[in-house]
């Protein structure tokens, strides 16, 4: 279960689930063509992925 927390205000979210299969989304990174990485949350069953949550204008951190 991925738990995201804002490093600025402390707001957090945990256990986001896939609407298709009900599995908990997992934290991962996507590497763009220019080499930069984007934090994502993906379905372990392969249903899809979304950009990780944001708060206070920044990506929320995820400790695994």
Buried (B, 14 or more C-beta within 10 A) or exposed (E): EBBBBBEEEEEBBEEBEBEEEEBBBBBBEEEEEEEEEEBBBBBEEEBEBEEBBEBEEEBBBBEE
